[in-house]
Amino acid sequence: MLPHLGKYKVKSLTPHVLQQFINLKTREGYARQTLSIIIGILSKALKHSVYPYKYIKENPMHYVELMKDKSRKPTREDLKIQSKENLRRINSVLNEDHPFIYHFILAYIVDYV
């Protein structure tokens, strides 16, 4: 994962380079929690490069941000929510002996709670 940054010397790690790295990992589909961990590790490592080791004067990770999650709220079509009329039709066909009755009841309860 970090070989991308391995070609840089600590002094040449800029906020731009680090932001591009985090953006790349975001586009590759890494989970937000994983990205937060990566940011934390890089931030801590570069903090030590500032003090006590004094390799750099400032931590470039201070300026790196995790891209905002652009996922939108699901629409009714995305969720494929059934109308009350469709639920009534299904309910009229299912009886207590039907193998899917409990699945239907659970879905019905979850949908209207």
PADREN-43137 format. One record per residue: residue number from 1; chain; x, y, z of N, C-alpha, C, O, CB in turn. Coordinates in nm, 3 decimals, padded with zeros to 5 digits. Glycine has a CB too. Example, Ala and Ser with C-alpha at 12.3 -4.5 7.8 and 13.67 -1.06 7.14 Angstrom:
1	A	01.319	-00.569	00.780	01.230	-00.450	00.780	01.320	-00.330	00.780	01.424	-00.332	00.846	01.131	-00.447	00.905
2	A	01.285	-00.225	00.708	01.367	-00.106	00.714	01.290	00.003	00.787	01.341	00.114	00.804	01.408	-00.060	00.572
***
This chain:
1	A	00.082	-00.118	00.000	00.000	00.000	00.000	00.087	00.125	00.000	00.061	00.218	-00.077	-00.094	-00.001	00.120
2	A	00.188	00.131	00.083	00.269	00.251	00.094	00.386	00.258	-00.004	00.456	00.360	-00.003	00.322	00.261	00.231
3	A	00.412	00.159	-00.089	00.520	00.175	-00.187	00.502	00.300	-00.271	00.600	00.356	-00.321	00.527	00.054	-00.277
4	A	00.379	00.344	-00.288	00.352	00.468	-00.361	00.429	00.584	-00.299	00.480	00.671	-00.371	00.201	00.499	-00.363
5	A	00.437	00.586	-00.168	00.508	00.694	-00.099	00.655	00.662	-00.077	00.734	00.750	-00.043	00.442	00.723	00.036
6	A	00.693	00.536	-00.096	00.830	00.493	-00.071	00.934	00.559	-00.159	01.052	00.560	-00.125	00.839	00.347	-00.087
7	A	00.893	00.613	-00.272	00.989	00.677	-00.363	01.024	00.819	-00.319	01.112	00.882	-00.378	00.932	00.679	-00.504
8	A	00.956	00.870	-00.215	00.981	01.006	-00.167	01.069	01.005	-00.043	01.059	00.916	00.042	00.848	01.077	-00.138
9	A	01.155	01.105	-00.034	01.226	01.128	00.090	01.131	01.204	00.182	01.041	01.273	00.135	01.360	01.208	00.067
10	A	01.151	01.192	00.312	01.061	01.256	00.408	01.050	01.406	00.380	00.941	01.462	00.389	01.110	01.233	00.552
11	A	01.160	01.470	00.347	01.159	01.615	00.323	01.079	01.653	00.199	01.037	01.768	00.185	01.301	01.666	00.310
12	A	01.058	01.559	00.108	00.985	01.593	-00.014	00.838	01.552	-00.008	00.766	01.565	-00.107	01.051	01.527	-00.134
13	A	00.792	01.501	00.107	00.650	01.471	00.124	00.576	01.601	00.153	00.589	01.659	00.260	00.627	01.366	00.239
14	A	00.499	01.644	00.055	00.424	01.769	00.068	00.277	01.736	00.092	00.234	01.623	00.069	00.441	01.857	-00.059
15	A	00.199	01.834	00.139	00.056	01.809	00.153	-00.008	01.764	00.021	-00.099	01.681	00.021	-00.014	01.935	00.203
16	A	00.040	01.818	-00.090	-00.014	01.781	-00.221	00.009	01.633	-00.251	-00.083	01.562	-00.293	00.049	01.867	-00.332
17	A	00.131	01.586	-00.229	00.164	01.445	-00.254	00.081	01.354	-00.164	00.027	01.254	-00.209	00.316	01.419	-00.231
18	A	00.071	01.391	-00.038	-00.003	01.309	00.058	-00.153	01.311	00.029	-00.220	01.209	00.043	00.023	01.357	00.200
19	A	-00.205	01.427	-00.011	-00.347	01.435	-00.046	-00.378	01.350	-00.168	-00.481	01.283	-00.174	-00.388	01.582	-00.071
20	A	-00.288	01.353	-00.266	-00.307	01.268	-00.386	-00.308	01.120	-00.347	-00.387	01.042	-00.401	-00.196	01.295	-00.490
21	A	-00.221	01.083	-00.255	-00.215	00.944	-00.209	-00.348	00.903	-00.144	-00.402	00.797	-00.175	-00.098	00.925	-00.109
22	A	-00.398	00.986	-00.053	-00.524	00.955	00.015	-00.640	00.953	-00.085	-00.727	00.866	-00.077	-00.552	01.059	00.127
23	A	-00.642	01.046	-00.178	-00.748	01.048	-00.281	-00.743	00.922	-00.367	-00.847	00.867	-00.402	-00.734	01.173	-00.370
24	A	-00.622	00.877	-00.400	-00.605	00.754	-00.478	-00.663	00.635	-00.403	-00.736	00.554	-00.461	-00.456	00.729	-00.509
25	A	-00.632	00.625	-00.275	-00.682	00.514	-00.195	-00.835	00.521	-00.181	-00.903	00.418	-00.175	-00.616	00.514	-00.056
26	A	-00.888	00.642	-00.177	-01.034	00.660	-00.171	-01.097	00.608	-00.300	-01.195	00.533	-00.296	-01.071	00.809	-00.149
27	A	-01.040	00.647	-00.414	-01.094	00.602	-00.543	-01.077	00.452	-00.562	-01.155	00.389	-00.634	-01.025	00.676	-00.658
28	A	-00.976	00.392	-00.498	-00.956	00.248	-00.507	-01.058	00.172	-00.423	-01.064	00.049	-00.429	-00.814	00.211	-00.464
29	A	-01.137	00.244	-00.344	-01.245	00.180	-00.271	-01.215	00.144	-00.127	-01.290	00.068	-00.066	-01.285	00.060	-00.342
30	A	-01.107	00.197	-00.071	-01.079	00.169	00.069	-01.190	00.227	00.156	-01.244	00.333	00.126	-00.941	00.227	00.110
31	A	-01.224	00.157	00.263	-01.328	00.202	00.356	-01.280	00.328	00.428	-01.161	00.349	00.448	-01.363	00.091	00.459
32	A	-01.376	00.412	00.466	-01.343	00.537	00.536	-01.265	00.509	00.664	-01.173	00.583	00.698	-01.470	00.616	00.569
33	A	-01.301	00.404	00.735	-01.230	00.370	00.859	-01.084	00.335	00.829	-00.994	00.376	00.902	-01.300	00.252	00.932
34	A	-01.061	00.260	00.724	-00.925	00.224	00.684	-00.846	00.349	00.646	-00.730	00.364	00.684	-00.926	00.123	00.568
35	A	-00.909	00.437	00.571	-00.843	00.562	00.532	-00.810	00.648	00.653	-00.705	00.711	00.658	-00.932	00.640	00.435
36	A	-00.899	00.650	00.750	-00.873	00.725	00.873	-00.753	00.668	00.948	-00.672	00.742	01.004	-00.998	00.724	00.964
37	A	-00.742	00.537	00.947	-00.627	00.472	01.012	-00.498	00.507	00.939	-00.397	00.540	01.002	-00.646	00.318	01.016
38	A	-00.501	00.501	00.806	-00.382	00.536	00.725	-00.342	00.680	00.754	-00.224	00.709	00.773	-00.411	00.517	00.573
39	A	-00.439	00.771	00.756	-00.411	00.912	00.784	-00.349	00.927	00.923	-00.253	01.002	00.942	-00.539	00.997	00.773
40	A	-00.403	00.855	01.019	-00.351	00.861	01.155	-00.207	00.814	01.165	-00.125	00.876	01.233	-00.437	00.779	01.247
41	A	-00.177	00.704	01.098	-00.041	00.649	01.101	00.057	00.745	01.034	00.164	00.773	01.087	-00.036	00.510	01.030
42	A	00.019	00.796	00.917	00.107	00.891	00.847	00.125	01.018	00.930	00.236	01.071	00.939	00.049	00.927	00.708
43	A	00.019	01.066	00.989	00.026	01.188	01.070	00.120	01.169	01.189	00.202	01.256	01.218	-00.113	01.228	01.117
44	A	00.106	01.057	01.257	00.191	01.028	01.373	00.337	01.012	01.332	00.427	01.063	01.399	00.142	00.901	01.446
45	A	00.361	00.941	01.223	00.499	00.921	01.176	00.563	01.054	01.138	00.679	01.079	01.172	00.501	00.825	01.056
46	A	00.489	01.138	01.068	00.545	01.267	01.028	00.555	01.363	01.145	00.639	01.453	01.145	00.460	01.330	00.917
47	A	00.472	01.344	01.245	00.484	01.424	01.368	00.618	01.396	01.435	00.684	01.487	01.484	00.367	01.394	01.466
48	A	00.658	01.270	01.436	00.788	01.232	01.492	00.902	01.283	01.405	01.013	01.308	01.455	00.797	01.080	01.507
49	A	00.876	01.300	01.278	00.979	01.356	01.189	01.002	01.503	01.220	01.110	01.556	01.197	00.939	01.339	01.042
50	A	00.898	01.570	01.273	00.912	01.710	01.312	00.984	01.717	01.446	01.085	01.787	01.460	00.772	01.779	01.320
51	A	00.932	01.645	01.544	00.993	01.643	01.676	00.974	01.505	01.734	00.860	01.457	01.738	00.933	01.752	01.769
52	A	01.074	01.441	01.779	01.205	01.488	01.823	01.315	01.480	01.717	01.424	01.531	01.738	01.246	01.409	01.940
53	A	01.286	01.416	01.601	01.395	01.391	01.506	01.435	01.512	01.423	01.549	01.518	01.376	01.355	01.281	01.413
54	A	01.346	01.608	01.403	01.374	01.733	01.334	01.421	01.714	01.188	01.508	01.786	01.140	01.478	01.811	01.410
55	A	01.361	01.614	01.120	01.389	01.594	00.978	01.317	01.699	00.894	01.367	01.743	00.791	01.347	01.453	00.934
56	A	01.199	01.739	00.940	01.120	01.841	00.871	01.072	01.943	00.974	01.071	01.916	01.094	00.998	01.777	00.795
57	A	01.033	02.062	00.925	00.991	02.169	01.016	00.843	02.164	01.050	00.801	02.212	01.155	01.024	02.303	00.955
58	A	00.763	02.105	00.960	00.618	02.106	00.977	00.560	01.975	00.927	00.610	01.915	00.832	00.555	02.225	00.904
59	A	00.454	01.931	00.992	00.387	01.806	00.953	00.294	01.833	00.834	00.193	01.901	00.851	00.308	01.746	01.073
60	A	00.325	01.780	00.715	00.240	01.804	00.598	00.103	01.738	00.607	00.013	01.773	00.532	00.310	01.756	00.473
61	A	00.086	01.643	00.698	-00.044	01.577	00.713	-00.148	01.668	00.777	-00.267	01.637	00.774	-00.028	01.450	00.795
62	A	-00.105	01.780	00.836	-00.201	01.874	00.895	-00.297	01.927	00.789	-00.407	01.971	00.822	-00.128	01.990	00.963
63	A	-00.257	01.925	00.665	-00.336	01.985	00.557	-00.408	01.883	00.471	-00.475	01.919	00.374	-00.247	02.069	00.470
64	A	-00.396	01.755	00.505	-00.458	01.649	00.427	-00.595	01.618	00.486	-00.610	01.602	00.607	-00.368	01.521	00.424
65	A	-00.695	01.609	00.399	-00.831	01.580	00.442	-00.886	01.461	00.368	-00.852	01.435	00.252	-00.922	01.702	00.421
66	A	-00.970	01.389	00.436	-01.039	01.277	00.374	-01.152	01.333	00.289	-01.230	01.417	00.335	-01.094	01.177	00.482
67	A	-01.160	01.288	00.164	-01.265	01.337	00.073	-01.401	01.311	00.134	-01.423	01.208	00.199	-01.254	01.270	-00.066
68	A	-01.492	01.404	00.113	-01.627	01.387	00.167	-01.696	01.272	00.096	-01.678	01.249	-00.023	-01.708	01.516	00.153
69	A	-01.776	01.203	00.174	-01.853	01.092	00.120	-01.967	01.150	00.036	-02.055	01.218	00.088	-01.908	00.999	00.234
70	A	-01.963	01.122	-00.093	-02.062	01.179	-00.184	-02.183	01.089	-00.204	-02.266	01.112	-00.292	-01.997	01.208	-00.317
71	A	-02.190	00.985	-00.121	-02.305	00.897	-00.140	-02.433	00.972	-00.103	-02.438	01.048	-00.007	-02.290	00.768	-00.054
72	A	-02.533	00.948	-00.182	-02.658	01.018	-00.161	-02.755	00.930	-00.084	-02.737	00.808	-00.074	-02.719	01.062	-00.296
73	A	-02.855	00.993	-00.032	-02.958	00.919	00.039	-03.035	00.835	-00.063	-03.075	00.886	-00.167	-03.053	01.015	00.116
74	A	-03.057	00.707	-00.034	-03.128	00.622	-00.128	-03.269	00.673	-00.155	-03.338	00.721	-00.065	-03.134	00.479	-00.077
75	A	-03.310	00.661	-00.280	-03.446	00.701	-00.316	-03.540	00.583	-00.298	-03.497	00.471	-00.272	-03.452	00.753	-00.462
76	A	-03.668	00.610	-00.313	-03.769	00.505	-00.302	-03.745	00.396	-00.407	-03.765	00.277	-00.380	-03.911	00.565	-00.318
77	A	-03.702	00.437	-00.528	-03.676	00.340	-00.634	-03.553	00.255	-00.601	-03.551	00.135	-00.630	-03.655	00.411	-00.768
78	A	-03.451	00.316	-00.539	-03.331	00.241	-00.501	-03.366	00.131	-00.401	-03.313	00.020	-00.409	-03.226	00.335	-00.441
79	A	-03.454	00.163	-00.309	-03.489	00.069	-00.203	-03.594	-00.032	-00.247	-03.616	-00.133	-00.180	-03.539	00.143	-00.082
80	A	-03.659	-00.004	-00.360	-03.763	-00.092	-00.413	-03.871	-00.118	-00.307	-03.908	-00.232	-00.281	-03.701	-00.225	-00.460
81	A	-03.921	-00.011	-00.249	-04.025	-00.019	-00.148	-04.158	-00.052	-00.216	-04.195	00.009	-00.316	-04.034	00.113	-00.067
82	A	-04.226	-00.147	-00.159	-04.355	-00.189	-00.214	-04.465	-00.096	-00.163	-04.459	-00.045	-00.051	-04.387	-00.337	-00.175
83	A	-04.563	-00.076	-00.247	-04.679	00.005	-00.206	-04.764	-00.075	-00.109	-04.753	-00.198	-00.102	-04.763	00.050	-00.329
84	A	-04.847	-00.007	-00.036	-04.937	-00.076	00.058	-05.031	-00.169	-00.018	-05.065	-00.277	00.031	-05.019	00.027	00.140
85	A	-05.072	-00.127	-00.137	-05.161	-00.212	-00.218	-05.092	-00.342	-00.256	-05.153	-00.449	-00.247	-05.206	-00.136	-00.344
86	A	-04.967	-00.336	-00.299	-04.893	-00.458	-00.333	-04.877	-00.548	-00.211	-04.888	-00.671	-00.222	-04.755	-00.424	-00.391
87	A	-04.852	-00.489	-00.097	-04.838	-00.568	00.025	-04.970	-00.636	00.061	-04.970	-00.750	00.107	-04.792	-00.479	00.141
88	A	-05.079	-00.568	00.040	-05.210	-00.628	00.067	-05.237	-00.746	-00.027	-05.291	-00.849	00.014	-05.323	-00.522	00.051
89	A	-05.197	-00.730	-00.154	-05.215	-00.840	-00.251	-05.133	-00.962	-00.210	-05.182	-01.075	-00.212	-05.174	-00.794	-00.393
90	A	-05.009	-00.938	-00.175	-04.922	-01.049	-00.133	-04.981	-01.116	-00.009	-04.987	-01.238	-00.001	-04.777	-01.000	-00.104
91	A	-05.025	-01.035	00.085	-05.082	-01.087	00.209	-05.206	-01.172	00.183	-05.231	-01.269	00.254	-05.117	-00.973	00.302
92	A	-05.282	-01.136	00.082	-05.403	-01.213	00.052	-05.369	-01.351	-00.007	-05.448	-01.444	00.005	-05.493	-01.135	-00.047
93	A	-05.253	-01.364	-00.069	-05.212	-01.491	-00.129	-05.145	-01.582	-00.025	-05.163	-01.704	-00.027	-05.116	-01.467	-00.247
94	A	-05.069	-01.522	00.064	-04.998	-01.601	00.164	-05.091	-01.643	00.277	-05.176	-01.566	00.322	-04.879	-01.522	00.221
95	A	-05.075	-01.766	00.322	-05.148	-01.810	00.440	-05.045	-01.857	00.544	-04.925	-01.855	00.517	-05.250	-01.925	00.406
96	A	-05.091	-01.897	00.659	-05.000	-01.934	00.768	-04.911	-02.053	00.734	-04.805	-02.069	00.795	-05.080	-01.964	00.892
97	A	-04.951	-02.135	00.640	-04.873	-02.253	00.604	-04.770	-02.226	00.495	-04.687	-02.312	00.464	-04.965	-02.364	00.560
98	A	-04.774	-02.109	00.436	-04.682	-02.076	00.326	-04.540	-02.064	00.380	-04.519	-02.005	00.486	-04.725	-01.943	00.255
99	A	-04.440	-02.121	00.308	-04.302	-02.120	00.359	-04.241	-01.979	00.371	-04.145	-01.960	00.446	-04.215	-02.204	00.268
100	A	-04.295	-01.883	00.300	-04.238	-01.748	00.305	-04.316	-01.652	00.394	-04.288	-01.532	00.395	-04.231	-01.691	00.168
101	A	-04.413	-01.703	00.468	-04.497	-01.613	00.547	-04.415	-01.533	00.649	-04.441	-01.414	00.669	-04.604	-01.694	00.619
102	A	-04.318	-01.596	00.713	-04.241	-01.526	00.815	-04.148	-01.421	00.753	-04.123	-01.315	00.812	-04.159	-01.626	00.898
103	A	-04.097	-01.451	00.635	-04.014	-01.351	00.564	-04.099	-01.229	00.528	-04.056	-01.115	00.541	-03.952	-01.413	00.436
104	A	-04.218	-01.258	00.482	-04.310	-01.149	00.445	-04.345	-01.064	00.568	-04.340	-00.941	00.563	-04.439	-01.205	00.380
105	A	-04.381	-01.130	00.677	-04.419	-01.057	00.799	-04.302	-00.971	00.847	-04.321	-00.856	00.885	-04.462	-01.156	00.910
106	A	-04.183	-01.027	00.846	-04.065	-00.952	00.889	-04.043	-00.831	00.799	-04.018	-00.720	00.847	-03.940	-01.042	00.888
107	A	-04.052	-00.850	00.669	-04.033	-00.739	00.576	-04.142	-00.634	00.594	-04.116	-00.514	00.586	-04.032	-00.789	00.431
108	A	-04.261	-00.680	00.617	-04.375	-00.589	00.636	-04.355	-00.506	00.763	-04.380	-00.385	00.762	-04.507	-00.669	00.644
109	A	-04.312	-00.569	00.870	-04.291	-00.499	00.997	-04.177	-00.399	00.984	-04.190	-00.285	01.029	-04.261	-00.600	01.110
110	A	-04.066	-00.440	00.923	-03.950	-00.352	00.907	-03.987	-00.232	00.822	-03.942	-00.121	00.848	-03.831	-00.428	00.845
111	A	-04.067	-00.255	00.719	-04.104	-00.147	00.628	-04.190	-00.040	00.695	-04.182	00.077	00.658	-04.179	-00.205	00.508
112	A	-04.270	-00.078	00.791	-04.364	00.018	00.850	-04.333	00.056	00.993	-04.414	00.123	01.057	-04.501	-00.038	00.844
113	A	-04.220	00.016	01.044	-04.184	00.055	01.181	-04.114	00.188	01.180	-04.075	00.238	01.285	-04.095	-00.051	01.248
***
